[in-house]
Amino acid sequence: MNNNEIKNRIAQINVEDFIWLIYIVIIIMSFYSNHLEKKFFLFDDKISKEKYRKILVIIFSILIVVYVYFLQDSFVSLVNLKKNASDKERNLTILSFIASLLIAISGCIFLYIALVDDNLNVELAFN
């Protein structure tokens, strides 16, 4: 790796550190949303149900932003793949892009479910 590649990699790690903080906030929000969900099912508390749904929409909206960041980063890695890259490096980069794409798609699906499931028929969890 040359100096420029090392600087780029360090910048990526710094962004990932920030994303870990976002995940911690999402986990705390998920604990709170679970509390609201239980309150709805135990006491038929409609206010808790709506708060729960709003929090889920916020959680999955944030996650989509994170997932799109990783998708974009994987795409850039794919585009910038050197012509003399080994088959292993090429395959791993392609697989990373495919995985990032599928995760972004799953985030969109979870957000859609959170938006339309007004009866809480489907259990959604931050994965």
ABEGO torsion letter per residue (X at the ends): XBAAAAAAAAAAAAAAAAAAAAAAAAAAAAAAAAAAAAAAAAAGBAAAAAAAAAAAAAAAAAAAAAAAAAAAAAAAAAAABBAABBAAAAAAAAAAAAAAAAAAAAAAAAAAAAAABAAGABBBBBX
